[in-house]
Amino acid sequence: MHAKVDVSGNTLASAIPQLAVYAQFPADARVSKTDFETLLDRVVPDDTCEPKPYSLNTPIVDMHDSFIGRILEKKIRKQIGEMAGGQTHSPTRLMMEGSALESPLRVLIMFSRGALRRETLEGLLHLANGKVWKGIKAFIKGSRVD
């Protein structure tokens, strides 16, 4: 089956020459919001999220305003970097980082293969939410050997 499609308009054609970022795409695949909106020809809504309270379903990347969240993100990036052999801009590494950081916090339990217990993760979660004593209590509970 074949069909002919005629597309009229010049919005895209006129936008591309203005966007040098698309002619020489950055190695880290980061494009400014302004450049993306110009190509898309509409405003993109802000990608902000409610900062607290965090839950086991909160993506790690959404915990940036928390000290605990930043530590977790740094640790994940370091481990993925070691797995990728130190290649900082490889597509595989970028995909792995994106996948891990966009995953909900609860996925860390599964990825850790038993090294991270739910109680320990809940302790981190309480600390990220500013509940220090509850976090310490959960850590103690998580460190007990069954």
N, C-alpha and C positions, 0 to 999 in steps of 0.2 A: 504494500500500500504506500502510495506517495501523495504528498500534498504540498502545495505551494503556499507559503505564508509571507505576506507583505507586512513589514513593520515600518511605520512612519514615525517621524519625530527625530529630534537631534539633541535631546537632553544628554544622553550618554556620550555621544560623539563629541559634543562641545565640552563636556566635563573632563574627559580623559586627558587631553593635552595639558590642562591646568594642574593635573595631579602627577607630579614627578615621582611621588612615592610608588605609584603603580608601575611606572616605567622601570624603576630600579627598586624592586621590592626588598624591604629590609630583611636581613638574615634571621632576625629574631621574630619575624612575622608580626611586629607591632606597628599598627597604623593608627594615626591620630583620629580621634572622634570626628574632628572637622573634615578631614579628608574622606572618611567613610560616609559621612552625611552628605557631602558634595556628590559623591558617586551614587549614593542611594537616592538622592534628590528629595530627602525629607529629614526631619529632626528625629534623632534616636533618643528615646527616654533614658533618663539616668538609671544606672544599674546599682543604685544604692539599696541596701537592705536594712532592716531593723537590727541594730547592733546587739541588743540583749533582750531577753535571756537566750543564751545559746542552748541548743539541745543536741542529742545524738544524731539528729537529722540535719544539722547545720553543716553546709559545706565548709571545709577547712579554709578555703580562700575568703569566705565571708567573716572570718574571725580576726581580720587584720587589726582592729582597734584593741585587741586583747594581747597582752604580753604572752600568754600561753599559746594563743593562736599563731603569733609570729614565730615562737620557738618551734611549734609543730611544723609549720611551713618550711622553716629553715632546715629542720631535720629531714623532712621528706625530700626536699630539693637535693640535700647532700647525699642521701642514700641513692636516689635515682641517678645523680651524677656519677657515683661510684659504679653503679650498674651499667651506665652508658660509656664507661671507660674515659670519663673526663671530657667527652665531646660536648661542648657547651651549646652549640646551635644545631645539633643533629635533629632532623624531623622526628626520629624515634624518641629521643629524650624529651623534646617539647610535647609530644603527644602523651608520653607517660606522666610528665609533670602535670599537664592539664587535666588528665584523667584522675590522677590521685588527688589533686587539690580541689577539684570540683566535686569529688565524692563526699558523701556525708561522713561525719566523724565516726559513726559506728562501723564503717568499713575497715577502719584501722585494726579492729579486733581480728577480723578475718584475715587481713593481709599479714598480720604479725605472726600467724601460725602458733598461737598460744603464748607468745612472749608478752603480750599485753592483755591483761584481764579487764573485764567489763568494769569492775569496781575501780581499777586504776584510772581508766578512761573517764569514768564518772567523777573521780576526784579531780582530774584535770578540768573537766567541764565545770565543776563547782568553783574551782579557782578562777577560771575564765569569767565566770559570772559574778565574781567578787565575794563568794561565800567561802572564806578561808578555812574556818573550823570544819565545815561540812566536807570540804575538799581533803583536809588532813585526815579526817575520820575515814573517808572512803579509801585513801591511800593505805592506811593501816589495815583496813579490811581486805584490800586487794593484795597486800603483801603476805598475808597469812597463807601458809602451806596447808592444803586440805589433807 
